[in-house]
Amino acid sequence: MRYEALREFCTTQRQTELIDTLKKIDNVKKAAKSIGMSERGAYRMLASMKKRQNAVGQGDHFIAMNNLKDTGLHVKGTSTLYKDGEPTIQWVKTDRTAEDRIEAMRGAINEVVEDIRGTEKKTKAPKIVNKDCMAVYNIGDAHIGMLAHRDESGDDFDLKIAESDLIGVMQRLVAASPPSETAVIIDVGDFFHADNQSNETSGSKNKLDVDGRWHKVLKVGLNVMVQLVREALKKHNKVIVKNIQGNHNEHSATFLAAYTAAKFENEPRVEVDELPSLFWYYQFGKVLLGSTHGHTVKPQDLGEIMACDCEDIWSSTRHRYWYTGHVHHDQVKEYRTYKFESFRTLAAKDAWHAGSGYRSGRDMKCIVHHREYGEIQRHTVNLAMLRS
């Protein structure tokens, strides 16, 4: 009965199921086991509900100062009452709507992650690989979940098409690339078209054309990423995955990484970088890769950022590359200390981009690097190749 008070703070069906079970079995470990959940996952769910309970129980805008860090609320501002020069009470202005969306997404992904953790079976590594080469598969803004109609934007696009195109192109790229020991899959951001069920961009609140409910879009996107990793494992001994945050998927990029890491938890050949930083780096011999979505910084500033962030390894590398997205078309520029490149997308144009005159081609690239010489070859699969 001690967990019954948490019922109103459940945001998912799985959380409600846990509370119902705890009402019958007043033991977290036994209750979790009875519904096929890990003990760790159950405690994580309870902690999430208790944060919401603590916040509401103290009042939406009235929180003791020493409890502020435990509320889990999205804080926008504070006001403090002082008595005799000492702070006594703090009023906290919070964004309940934003927090509700984030909490709903967090609850959904935690449920899925616990159910699939370590479920991917180990696969045999390829017998012949080149240890001096690294294949980098750059996924331009995938925008999974976007809806477009041929009559309005020139091409049809929906969940089914996005899934088929990404997997089909990846299969062709893997087949064309050399058997490098290391593969890096970089999602340069905006893997999902919408970040939550509001179907609008998080920052500018632009309305988006989306194919289906957010949970359906999430499910398809998660499955696509798993399939892409599986394809890379067929050719490469080690697969590194990085999902960059974009302006369309600030939160779901983190969830995508968490899901992929959990799915391949028992596969030692897969390494998923889950850190939420907007800038990501990877060193391969004398090669230094950097990736960011491109919506927060100009290309000409990336060199200084890399030199600052990678101070310890900057001087030990000679071939430095920045891979970005955001603009949906090819851009390449070589600066004194690094080379910058942005990539096309496989996604069709939505109504806004079509009406604004965007007409870039659609393809995906695999760039092969040698640990001593940098880029030595690249392979491109144009989307039209799948249609022929």
C-alpha positions in Angstrom: 0.0 0.0 0.0 2.9 2.4 0.5 3.3 2.7 -3.3 -0.4 3.5 -4.0 0.2 7.2 -3.7 2.4 7.1 -6.7 -0.4 5.9 -9.0 -1.5 9.4 -10.1 2.1 10.1 -11.1 2.4 7.2 -13.5 2.9 8.4 -17.1 3.0 5.0 -18.9 1.1 1.8 -18.8 4.2 -0.1 -17.6 4.5 2.2 -14.6 0.8 1.6 -13.7 1.4 -2.1 -14.0 4.3 -1.9 -11.6 2.2 0.0 -9.0 -0.6 -2.5 -9.3 1.8 -5.4 -8.8 3.4 -3.7 -5.7 -0.1 -3.4 -4.2 -0.2 -7.2 -4.2 3.5 -8.0 -3.7 5.0 -5.4 -1.3 8.6 -6.2 -2.5 10.2 -4.4 -5.4 12.5 -7.3 -6.5 9.7 -9.9 -6.4 7.1 -7.6 -8.0 9.5 -6.7 -10.8 10.3 -10.3 -11.5 6.7 -11.2 -11.6 6.0 -8.8 -14.5 9.3 -9.6 -16.4 11.1 -6.4 -15.4 14.6 -6.0 -13.9 14.9 -4.8 -10.3 17.0 -1.9 -11.5 14.4 -0.9 -14.0 11.7 -1.0 -11.3 13.6 1.2 -9.0 14.3 3.6 -11.8 10.6 3.9 -12.6 9.7 4.5 -8.9 12.4 7.2 -8.6 10.9 8.9 -11.6 7.4 8.8 -10.1 8.7 10.0 -6.8 10.3 13.1 -8.4 6.9 14.1 -9.8 5.2 13.4 -6.5 7.7 15.5 -4.7 7.3 18.4 -7.1 3.5 18.4 -7.0 3.3 17.6 -3.3 5.3 20.7 -2.6 3.3 22.8 -5.0 4.0 23.7 -8.6 5.8 27.0 -7.7 6.6 26.5 -4.0 9.6 24.3 -3.2 11.9 24.2 -0.3 15.4 25.3 -1.4 17.1 22.2 -0.2 14.6 20.1 -2.2 15.0 21.9 -5.5 17.5 19.4 -6.9 15.2 16.5 -6.2 12.1 17.7 -8.0 13.0 16.7 -11.6 11.2 19.8 -12.9 12.2 21.9 -15.9 13.1 25.2 -14.0 12.7 28.6 -15.8 13.4 30.9 -12.9 13.4 31.4 -9.1 12.5 34.0 -6.5 13.9 33.9 -3.0 12.5 35.2 0.3 15.1 36.4 2.7 14.7 36.9 6.5 17.4 38.6 8.5 19.7 38.4 5.5 19.3 34.6 5.2 17.4 32.8 2.4 14.4 30.9 3.8 12.0 30.0 1.0 12.4 29.8 -2.7 9.6 30.1 -5.3 10.4 28.2 -8.4 8.9 29.0 -11.8 8.6 25.7 -13.8 7.6 24.6 -17.3 5.1 21.8 -16.5 4.2 21.2 -20.1 7.8 20.7 -21.2 8.5 18.5 -18.2 5.4 16.4 -18.9 6.6 15.8 -22.5 10.1 14.9 -21.4 8.9 12.7 -18.6 6.6 10.8 -21.0 9.4 10.2 -23.4 11.8 9.2 -20.7 9.2 6.7 -19.3 8.5 5.3 -22.7 12.2 4.7 -23.6 13.0 3.2 -20.1 10.2 0.7 -20.6 11.5 -0.4 -24.0 15.2 -0.4 -22.9 14.5 -2.7 -19.9 12.6 -5.1 -22.1 15.3 -5.4 -24.8 18.5 -4.9 -22.7 21.1 -7.4 -24.0 18.7 -9.2 -26.3 20.8 -8.9 -29.4 22.7 -12.1 -30.0 26.5 -12.1 -30.6 27.5 -12.5 -34.2 30.7 -13.9 -35.6 33.2 -11.3 -36.7 34.4 -11.3 -40.3 37.6 -13.3 -40.8 39.4 -10.8 -43.0 39.6 -7.2 -42.1 42.1 -4.4 -42.7 43.2 -3.0 -39.3 44.6 0.2 -40.8 41.2 1.3 -42.3 38.1 2.8 -40.9 34.8 3.1 -42.8 32.6 6.0 -41.8 28.9 5.8 -42.7 27.4 9.3 -42.5 23.6 9.4 -42.1 22.4 12.8 -43.3 19.3 14.2 -41.6 17.0 11.2 -41.8 13.8 12.9 -40.6 12.1 9.7 -39.8 8.4 10.3 -39.3 8.1 13.2 -41.8 5.1 13.1 -44.1 5.3 14.4 -47.7 3.0 14.1 -50.7 4.2 14.0 -54.3 1.6 16.6 -55.5 2.8 19.1 -53.0 6.5 18.6 -52.6 7.6 16.4 -55.6 8.0 13.1 -53.8 6.1 10.8 -51.4 7.6 10.2 -48.0 6.4 8.4 -44.9 7.6 6.0 -42.2 7.6 3.0 -44.5 9.6 4.7 -47.2 12.1 6.2 -44.7 12.7 2.7 -43.2 13.1 1.0 -46.6 15.4 3.7 -48.0 17.8 3.8 -45.1 18.2 0.1 -44.7 18.4 -0.4 -48.5 21.1 2.2 -49.0 23.1 1.0 -46.0 23.1 -2.5 -47.4 24.6 -1.2 -50.7 27.2 0.9 -49.0 28.3 -2.0 -46.8 28.6 -4.2 -49.8 30.7 -1.6 -51.6 33.0 -0.6 -48.8 36.3 -2.5 -48.1 36.5 -4.9 -45.1 37.8 -2.3 -42.6 38.2 -3.5 -39.1 36.5 -0.4 -37.7 33.2 1.1 -38.8 31.7 4.4 -37.5 28.0 5.1 -38.0 27.4 8.8 -37.5 23.9 10.1 -37.4 24.6 13.8 -37.9 21.3 14.8 -36.3 17.6 15.1 -37.0 17.3 11.4 -37.2 13.7 11.9 -36.1 11.5 14.6 -37.8 9.7 15.5 -34.5 11.0 15.2 -31.0 7.8 14.5 -29.2 4.0 14.1 -29.7 3.5 17.9 -30.1 4.8 17.5 -33.6 6.7 20.7 -33.6 10.4 21.7 -33.3 11.5 22.2 -29.7 13.1 25.6 -30.2 11.1 27.5 -32.8 7.8 25.6 -32.3 7.4 25.2 -36.0 4.5 22.8 -36.9 5.7 19.6 -38.6 4.0 17.2 -41.0 4.3 13.8 -39.2 3.2 10.3 -40.3 1.5 8.9 -37.3 1.7 9.2 -33.5 5.1 9.9 -31.9 5.4 6.4 -30.3 4.9 4.8 -33.7 7.6 7.0 -35.2 9.9 6.2 -32.3 9.5 2.5 -32.7 10.3 2.6 -36.4 13.3 4.8 -35.9 14.7 2.5 -33.2 14.3 -0.5 -35.4 16.1 1.2 -38.3 19.1 2.1 -36.2 19.4 -1.5 -35.0 19.2 -2.8 -38.6 21.9 -0.4 -39.7 24.3 -1.7 -37.0 23.5 -5.2 -37.9 24.5 -4.5 -41.5 27.8 -2.9 -40.5 28.6 -5.9 -38.2 28.5 -8.2 -41.3 31.6 -6.4 -42.8 33.4 -4.9 -39.9 34.9 -6.2 -36.7 34.1 -3.2 -34.5 31.1 -0.8 -35.0 31.0 2.6 -33.2 27.7 4.4 -33.2 27.1 8.1 -32.5 23.7 9.9 -32.6 24.1 13.7 -32.7 21.5 16.0 -31.3 19.8 18.1 -34.0 17.3 20.9 -33.9 14.5 18.5 -34.6 15.4 15.8 -32.1 17.2 17.3 -29.1 15.8 14.6 -26.7 15.0 11.6 -28.9 18.7 11.5 -30.0 19.6 10.7 -26.5 16.9 8.0 -26.3 18.0 6.5 -29.6 21.5 6.1 -28.2 20.2 4.6 -25.0 18.1 2.1 -26.8 20.9 1.1 -29.2 23.4 0.7 -26.4 20.9 -1.5 -24.4 20.0 -3.6 -27.4 23.7 -4.4 -28.1 24.8 -4.6 -24.5 26.0 -8.1 -24.8 27.7 -7.6 -28.2 31.3 -6.6 -27.5 31.8 -5.6 -31.1 29.4 -2.6 -30.8 30.2 0.6 -28.9 27.6 3.3 -28.6 28.6 6.8 -27.4 25.7 8.0 -25.2 27.2 11.3 -24.1 24.7 14.2 -24.9 27.4 16.7 -26.0 26.6 18.6 -29.2 30.2 18.0 -30.3 31.7 14.5 -30.7 35.2 13.4 -31.5 36.9 10.2 -32.5 40.6 9.5 -33.1 41.9 6.8 -35.5 45.6 6.9 -35.7 46.5 10.3 -37.3 42.9 10.9 -38.2 40.6 13.0 -36.0 36.9 13.1 -36.7 34.5 15.7 -35.3 30.8 15.8 -35.8 28.0 18.2 -34.8 24.6 18.9 -36.4 25.5 22.4 -37.6 22.7 24.5 -36.2 24.7 26.1 -33.4 28.0 27.0 -35.0 29.5 28.2 -38.2 31.9 26.0 -40.3 34.8 28.4 -40.0 34.6 28.2 -36.2 34.9 24.4 -36.0 38.6 24.3 -36.2 39.2 26.4 -33.0 36.5 24.4 -31.2 38.2 21.1 -32.1 41.6 22.4 -31.1 40.3 23.5 -27.8 38.2 20.4 -27.0 40.9 18.0 -28.3 44.0 19.8 -26.9 45.7 16.6 -25.9 45.5 14.9 -29.3 45.3 17.8 -31.7 49.1 17.8 -32.3 49.2 14.0 -32.7 46.8 14.0 -35.7 47.4 15.3 -39.2 44.1 14.6 -40.9 41.1 16.4 -39.2 37.5 16.3 -40.5 34.2 17.8 -39.5 31.0 16.0 -40.6 27.7 17.9 -40.2 24.2 18.0 -41.5 21.3 20.5 -41.0 21.4 22.2 -44.5 20.4 19.0 -46.4 22.9 19.5 -49.2 26.6 18.8 -50.0 29.1 21.4 -48.8 32.8 20.8 -48.7 35.5 23.3 -47.7 39.1 22.8 -46.8 40.5 25.1 -44.1 44.1 25.3 -43.0 43.8 22.7 -40.2 40.7 20.7 -41.1 38.2 19.8 -43.7 34.5 20.5 -43.3 31.7 18.6 -45.0 27.9 18.5 -44.7 25.8 15.8 -46.2 22.7 15.3 -48.2 19.7 13.6 -46.8 17.7 10.6 -48.1 14.5 12.2 -47.0 12.2 13.9 -49.4 11.4 17.6 -49.1 8.5 18.5 -46.9 6.0 21.2 -48.0 8.0 24.0 -46.5 11.3 23.1 -48.1 9.7 22.4 -51.4 8.0 25.8 -51.4 11.2 27.5 -50.4 13.0 26.3 -53.4 15.2 23.6 -52.0 16.2 21.0 -54.7 19.2 19.1 -53.4 19.9 15.5 -54.5 19.4 12.5 -52.1 22.2 10.1 -51.3 24.3 8.7 -48.5 28.1 8.2 -48.3 30.7 5.9 -46.8 34.1 7.5 -46.4 37.1 5.3 -45.9 40.1 6.5 -43.8 43.6 5.1 -43.4 45.1 5.6 -40.0 48.2 7.2 -41.6 47.0 8.9 -44.7 43.4 10.0 -43.9 40.7 9.7 -46.5 41.6 7.3 -49.2 38.3 6.5 -50.9 34.6 7.1 -50.7 31.4 5.4 -51.9 28.1 7.0 -52.7 24.7 5.4 -53.1 22.2 7.7 -54.8 18.6 7.0 -53.9 17.7 6.6 -57.5 19.8 3.4 -57.5 17.2 1.8 -55.2 14.4 2.8 -57.5 15.8 1.4 -60.7 
